[in-house]
Each structure stands twice: as C-alpha cells, then as structure tokens.
Amino acid sequence: MNTSSPRAEAPGFDSRHFRQALSQFATGVTVITTRLADGSFRGLTASSFNSVSLDPPLVLWSLGSGANSMPIFSGNSHYVINVLSADQAHLAKLFSTRTADPWDTVEYELSRTGQPVLKGATAWFECHNRSRYPEGDHVIFVGEVEHCEFSPQPPLVFHGGQFGSLR
C-alpha cells in the first residue's frame, strides 16, 4: 500500500483562516493523563481524539511537536484518555494552561498501571503507547486500549472556540 503522496498545492488561505474553518467542527474534549518516573502526574487538554480500530482496539490523539510535555508522552509506556463530561469544562481549562500543580484540586483514581483517571469523566481509555507518527507541526499518538470504562452522560464539546454541551 502506498502511504505517501506528492505534496499538495500551496494553500490559498492563511493559518488563521484554516483555524477558523476547523473550529466549525464540534469535537469532544479529553484530558490525557500519565504518571512520571518520579511518581508525579502530567495532564493536558486535547480535542484531537479519534477511534482507529476495534480489533485491535486502537485510538489516536495528537500533540504539538514543540510541546514541553512531548518527551513525557513519547517516553511513557502508558497514558489515559479521559473523555470529559459536560460539567468538566473547568478541567479542560485547567489542563490547557501551565499551572504549578493542578493535581491538588483534581479528583482522580489510579488505573491498574498507576495512571490518573479523572473522576466524573464520561469515558476513559487506558492505553499502551503503541506508536507515534510525526506529521506537520504535530505528532500523532496511537494508543492500544488495554482497559476502558464509561458512564453515559452528556459530553463536553468544543465548537467555535467555546465549550458547550449537548444538553
């Protein structure tokens, strides 16, 4: 199978226009969490989450190539993708900024591999860090899901630069 193609023509728009167009696609909101070697936790907000395969169970998300957490998520064997519920916009905001230690104010439990799972999430996926693919200014992470749980409730959505819900 051919996995690459010739380059596309130069776009007829700038990055601001592209970002505005992308913002018209409503997405769910996740917080990706992991445990560092020293036992502390790291988390970041991501709306770039998607399913890849049912067999084996694979999901993906992406992270900016220059993110300061890139070495952590690239090097760790496991992480958890927490799908936020409609009542968790505060967590999306908290984990989208660089704060000293947001974990003091966050309720969580530990997964079987010791990763933080956010309480109140509508679903969570504990993933083995299977592969990474650099593309453009991001790295695509593919996780093999080893465990998942869900609690059906309205999700947090992101559209037009704003958080909302389907209520």
ZADO-1210 file (C-alpha; in nm, 4 decimals, padded with zeros to 6 digits):
<atoms>
<atom x="00.0000" y="00.0000" z="00.0000" code="MET" pos="1"/>
<atom x="00.1312" y="00.3462" z="-00.0901" code="ASN" pos="2"/>
<atom x="00.1344" y="00.5543" z="00.2283" code="THR" pos="3"/>
<atom x="00.2583" y="00.8841" z="00.0890" code="SER" pos="4"/>
<atom x="00.1558" y="01.1083" z="-00.1940" code="SER" pos="5"/>
<atom x="00.3118" y="01.4004" z="-00.3743" code="PRO" pos="6"/>
<atom x="00.2816" y="01.7327" z="-00.1953" code="ARG" pos="7"/>
<atom x="-00.0460" y="01.9222" z="-00.2293" code="ALA" pos="8"/>
<atom x="-00.0560" y="02.2591" z="-00.3994" code="GLU" pos="9"/>
<atom x="00.0165" y="02.5597" z="-00.1768" code="ALA" pos="10"/>
<atom x="-00.2982" y="02.6548" z="00.0173" code="PRO" pos="11"/>
<atom x="-00.4939" y="02.9614" z="-00.0876" code="GLY" pos="12"/>
<atom x="-00.5535" y="03.0658" z="00.2764" code="PHE" pos="13"/>
<atom x="-00.3566" y="03.1546" z="00.5879" code="ASP" pos="14"/>
<atom x="-00.3344" y="02.9607" z="00.9168" code="SER" pos="15"/>
<atom x="-00.5843" y="03.1917" z="01.0910" code="ARG" pos="16"/>
<atom x="-00.8485" y="03.1191" z="00.8249" code="HIS" pos="17"/>
<atom x="-00.7715" y="02.7465" z="00.8466" code="PHE" pos="18"/>
<atom x="-00.8091" y="02.7518" z="01.2271" code="ARG" pos="19"/>
<atom x="-01.1447" y="02.9313" z="01.1980" code="GLN" pos="20"/>
<atom x="-01.2692" y="02.6764" z="00.9466" code="ALA" pos="21"/>
<atom x="-01.1572" y="02.3894" z="01.1718" code="LEU" pos="22"/>
<atom x="-01.3403" y="02.5464" z="01.4671" code="SER" pos="23"/>
<atom x="-01.6692" y="02.4781" z="01.2902" code="GLN" pos="24"/>
<atom x="-01.6239" y="02.1073" z="01.3553" code="PHE" pos="25"/>
<atom x="-01.7618" y="02.0258" z="01.7001" code="ALA" pos="26"/>
<atom x="-01.5388" y="01.7873" z="01.8930" code="THR" pos="27"/>
<atom x="-01.5394" y="01.6181" z="02.2262" code="GLY" pos="28"/>
<atom x="-01.2825" y="01.7259" z="02.4826" code="VAL" pos="29"/>
<atom x="-01.0307" y="01.4995" z="02.6533" code="THR" pos="30"/>
<atom x="-00.7593" y="01.5284" z="02.9128" code="VAL" pos="31"/>
<atom x="-00.4674" y="01.2942" z="02.8501" code="ILE" pos="32"/>
<atom x="-00.3007" y="01.1916" z="03.1772" code="THR" pos="33"/>
<atom x="00.0118" y="00.9993" z="03.2671" code="THR" pos="34"/>
<atom x="00.2448" y="00.9283" z="03.5580" code="ARG" pos="35"/>
<atom x="00.6086" y="01.0386" z="03.5518" code="LEU" pos="36"/>
<atom x="00.9027" y="00.8295" z="03.6747" code="ALA" pos="37"/>
<atom x="00.9162" y="01.0329" z="03.9982" code="ASP" pos="38"/>
<atom x="00.5519" y="00.9448" z="04.0732" code="GLY" pos="39"/>
<atom x="00.4067" y="01.2851" z="03.9855" code="SER" pos="40"/>
<atom x="00.1352" y="01.3279" z="03.7222" code="PHE" pos="41"/>
<atom x="00.1052" y="01.5224" z="03.4000" code="ARG" pos="42"/>
<atom x="-00.2090" y="01.6053" z="03.2047" code="GLY" pos="43"/>
<atom x="-00.3041" y="01.8063" z="02.9001" code="LEU" pos="44"/>
<atom x="-00.6267" y="01.9008" z="02.7234" code="THR" pos="45"/>
<atom x="-00.6755" y="01.7631" z="02.3716" code="ALA" pos="46"/>
<atom x="-00.9669" y="01.7662" z="02.1311" code="SER" pos="47"/>
<atom x="-00.7796" y="01.5631" z="01.8697" code="SER" pos="48"/>
<atom x="-00.9092" y="01.2240" z="01.9808" code="PHE" pos="49"/>
<atom x="-01.0456" y="00.9578" z="01.7470" code="ASN" pos="50"/>
<atom x="-01.1018" y="00.5852" z="01.7204" code="SER" pos="51"/>
<atom x="-00.8777" y="00.3930" z="01.4807" code="VAL" pos="52"/>
<atom x="-00.9610" y="00.0220" z="01.5090" code="SER" pos="53"/>
<atom x="-01.1847" y="-00.2179" z="01.7010" code="LEU" pos="54"/>
<atom x="-00.9532" y="-00.5177" z="01.6576" code="ASP" pos="55"/>
<atom x="-00.7048" y="-00.4477" z="01.7967" code="PRO" pos="56"/>
<atom x="-00.8648" y="-00.1645" z="01.9988" code="PRO" pos="57"/>
<atom x="-00.6760" y="00.1476" z="01.8870" code="LEU" pos="58"/>
<atom x="-00.7336" y="00.5196" z="01.9399" code="VAL" pos="59"/>
<atom x="-00.5344" y="00.8265" z="01.8425" code="LEU" pos="60"/>
<atom x="-00.4684" y="01.1809" z="01.9595" code="TRP" pos="61"/>
<atom x="-00.2126" y="01.4429" z="01.8624" code="SER" pos="62"/>
<atom x="00.0271" y="01.6749" z="02.0397" code="LEU" pos="63"/>
<atom x="00.2173" y="01.9762" z="01.9069" code="GLY" pos="64"/>
<atom x="00.5753" y="01.8834" z="01.8199" code="SER" pos="65"/>
<atom x="00.7131" y="02.1657" z="02.0327" code="GLY" pos="66"/>
<atom x="00.5024" y="02.0913" z="02.3425" code="ALA" pos="67"/>
<atom x="00.7087" y="02.0788" z="02.6610" code="ASN" pos="68"/>
<atom x="00.5288" y="01.7546" z="02.7535" code="SER" pos="69"/>
<atom x="00.6355" y="01.5810" z="02.4290" code="MET" pos="70"/>
<atom x="00.9276" y="01.3927" z="02.5924" code="PRO" pos="71"/>
<atom x="00.6981" y="01.2715" z="02.8727" code="ILE" pos="72"/>
<atom x="00.4221" y="01.1358" z="02.6492" code="PHE" pos="73"/>
<atom x="00.6686" y="00.9993" z="02.3927" code="SER" pos="74"/>
<atom x="00.8669" y="00.8138" z="02.6571" code="GLY" pos="75"/>
<atom x="00.5965" y="00.6766" z="02.8869" code="ASN" pos="76"/>
<atom x="00.4611" y="00.3283" z="02.8292" code="SER" pos="77"/>
<atom x="00.1007" y="00.4178" z="02.9274" code="HIS" pos="78"/>
<atom x="-00.1431" y="00.7063" z="02.9414" code="TYR" pos="79"/>
<atom x="-00.5157" y="00.7541" z="02.9992" code="VAL" pos="80"/>
<atom x="-00.7511" y="00.9421" z="02.7689" code="ILE" pos="81"/>
<atom x="-01.0277" y="01.0921" z="02.9851" code="ASN" pos="82"/>
<atom x="-01.3362" y="01.1992" z="02.7857" code="VAL" pos="83"/>
<atom x="-01.4800" y="01.4947" z="02.9754" code="LEU" pos="84"/>
<atom x="-01.8449" y="01.5286" z="03.0706" code="SER" pos="85"/>
<atom x="-02.0436" y="01.8491" z="03.0214" code="ALA" pos="86"/>
<atom x="-01.9771" y="01.9533" z="03.3828" code="ASP" pos="87"/>
<atom x="-01.5989" y="01.9374" z="03.3442" code="GLN" pos="88"/>
<atom x="-01.5140" y="02.2491" z="03.1407" code="ALA" pos="89"/>
<atom x="-01.3104" y="02.3687" z="03.4405" code="HIS" pos="90"/>
<atom x="-01.0814" y="02.0651" z="03.3954" code="LEU" pos="91"/>
<atom x="-01.0402" y="02.1347" z="03.0235" code="ALA" pos="92"/>
<atom x="-00.9333" y="02.4912" z="03.1086" code="LYS" pos="93"/>
<atom x="-00.7116" y="02.3803" z="03.3976" code="LEU" pos="94"/>
<atom x="-00.5175" y="02.1301" z="03.1873" code="PHE" pos="95"/>
<atom x="-00.4883" y="02.3626" z="02.8875" code="SER" pos="96"/>
<atom x="-00.2709" y="02.6073" z="03.0826" code="THR" pos="97"/>
<atom x="00.0641" y="02.5671" z="03.2520" code="ARG" pos="98"/>
<atom x="-00.0068" y="02.5797" z="03.6225" code="THR" pos="99"/>
<atom x="00.2231" y="02.4862" z="03.9092" code="ALA" pos="100"/>
<atom x="00.0401" y="02.1663" z="04.0106" code="ASP" pos="101"/>
<atom x="-00.3235" y="02.1261" z="03.9097" code="PRO" pos="102"/>
<atom x="-00.3425" y="01.7847" z="04.0782" code="TRP" pos="103"/>
<atom x="-00.4016" y="01.9419" z="04.4208" code="ASP" pos="104"/>
<atom x="-00.7524" y="02.0427" z="04.3112" code="THR" pos="105"/>
<atom x="-00.8440" y="01.7463" z="04.0902" code="VAL" pos="106"/>
<atom x="-01.0305" y="01.4328" z="04.1965" code="GLU" pos="107"/>
<atom x="-00.8865" y="01.1185" z="04.0428" code="TYR" pos="108"/>
<atom x="-00.8321" y="00.7475" z="04.0951" code="GLU" pos="109"/>
<atom x="-00.5436" y="00.5351" z="03.9757" code="LEU" pos="110"/>
<atom x="-00.5722" y="00.2843" z="03.6932" code="SER" pos="111"/>
<atom x="-00.4243" y="-00.0630" z="03.7231" code="ARG" pos="112"/>
<atom x="-00.0933" y="00.0713" z="03.5838" code="THR" pos="113"/>
<atom x="-00.0954" y="00.3715" z="03.8195" code="GLY" pos="114"/>
<atom x="-00.2157" y="00.6320" z="03.5707" code="GLN" pos="115"/>
<atom x="-00.4543" y="00.9055" z="03.6919" code="PRO" pos="116"/>
<atom x="-00.8180" y="00.8623" z="03.5850" code="VAL" pos="117"/>
<atom x="-01.0299" y="01.1765" z="03.6304" code="LEU" pos="118"/>
<atom x="-01.3431" y="01.1280" z="03.8399" code="LYS" pos="119"/>
<atom x="-01.6632" y="01.2238" z="03.6596" code="GLY" pos="120"/>
<atom x="-01.5312" y="01.1566" z="03.3071" code="ALA" pos="121"/>
<atom x="-01.7930" y="01.0140" z="03.0732" code="THR" pos="122"/>
<atom x="-01.5382" y="00.7567" z="02.9489" code="ALA" pos="123"/>
<atom x="-01.1722" y="00.6722" z="02.9891" code="TRP" pos="124"/>
<atom x="-00.9251" y="00.4629" z="02.7938" code="PHE" pos="125"/>
<atom x="-00.6059" y="00.3260" z="02.9469" code="GLU" pos="126"/>
<atom x="-00.3620" y="00.2923" z="02.6593" code="CYS" pos="127"/>
<atom x="-00.0291" y="00.1333" z="02.5882" code="HIS" pos="128"/>
<atom x="00.1770" y="00.3914" z="02.3977" code="ASN" pos="129"/>
<atom x="00.1880" y="00.1842" z="02.0775" code="ARG" pos="130"/>
<atom x="00.3257" y="00.4216" z="01.8120" code="SER" pos="131"/>
<atom x="00.3879" y="00.7820" z="01.7142" code="ARG" pos="132"/>
<atom x="00.3846" y="00.9477" z="01.3732" code="TYR" pos="133"/>
<atom x="00.5243" y="01.2970" z="01.3130" code="PRO" pos="134"/>
<atom x="00.3032" y="01.4894" z="01.0688" code="GLU" pos="135"/>
<atom x="00.3225" y="01.8626" z="01.0050" code="GLY" pos="136"/>
<atom x="00.3620" y="02.0501" z="01.3341" code="ASP" pos="137"/>
<atom x="00.2164" y="01.7660" z="01.5461" code="HIS" pos="138"/>
<atom x="00.2886" y="01.4087" z="01.6476" code="VAL" pos="139"/>
<atom x="00.0045" y="01.1570" z="01.6175" code="ILE" pos="140"/>
<atom x="-00.0035" y="00.9126" z="01.9097" code="PHE" pos="141"/>
<atom x="-00.1688" y="00.5752" z="01.8574" code="VAL" pos="142"/>
<atom x="-00.2673" y="00.4014" z="02.1780" code="GLY" pos="143"/>
<atom x="-00.3651" y="00.0375" z="02.2151" code="GLU" pos="144"/>
<atom x="-00.6502" y="00.0321" z="02.4654" code="VAL" pos="145"/>
<atom x="-00.5878" y="-00.2130" z="02.7485" code="GLU" pos="146"/>
<atom x="-00.8844" y="-00.1084" z="02.9628" code="HIS" pos="147"/>
<atom x="-01.1775" y="00.1279" z="02.9253" code="CYS" pos="148"/>
<atom x="-01.4848" y="00.2303" z="03.1221" code="GLU" pos="149"/>
<atom x="-01.7767" y="00.4627" z="03.0603" code="PHE" pos="150"/>
<atom x="-02.0563" y="00.6360" z="03.2461" code="SER" pos="151"/>
<atom x="-02.3115" y="00.7670" z="02.9936" code="PRO" pos="152"/>
<atom x="-02.3732" y="01.1382" z="03.0459" code="GLN" pos="153"/>
<atom x="-02.3734" y="01.4500" z="02.8288" code="PRO" pos="154"/>
<atom x="-02.0229" y="01.5178" z="02.6927" code="PRO" pos="155"/>
<atom x="-01.8261" y="01.8393" z="02.6943" code="LEU" pos="156"/>
<atom x="-01.7974" y="01.9699" z="02.3377" code="VAL" pos="157"/>
<atom x="-01.5775" y="02.2340" z="02.1789" code="PHE" pos="158"/>
<atom x="-01.7086" y="02.4407" z="01.8876" code="HIS" pos="159"/>
<atom x="-01.6179" y="02.7824" z="01.7545" code="GLY" pos="160"/>
<atom x="-01.3607" y="02.8325" z="02.0284" code="GLY" pos="161"/>
<atom x="-01.6164" y="02.7741" z="02.3071" code="GLN" pos="162"/>
<atom x="-01.7013" y="02.4900" z="02.5428" code="PHE" pos="163"/>
<atom x="-02.0596" y="02.3670" z="02.5434" code="GLY" pos="164"/>
<atom x="-02.2753" y="02.0599" z="02.5900" code="SER" pos="165"/>
<atom x="-02.5446" y="01.8652" z="02.4105" code="LEU" pos="166"/>
<atom x="-02.7998" y="01.9275" z="02.6833" code="ARG" pos="167"/>
</atoms>
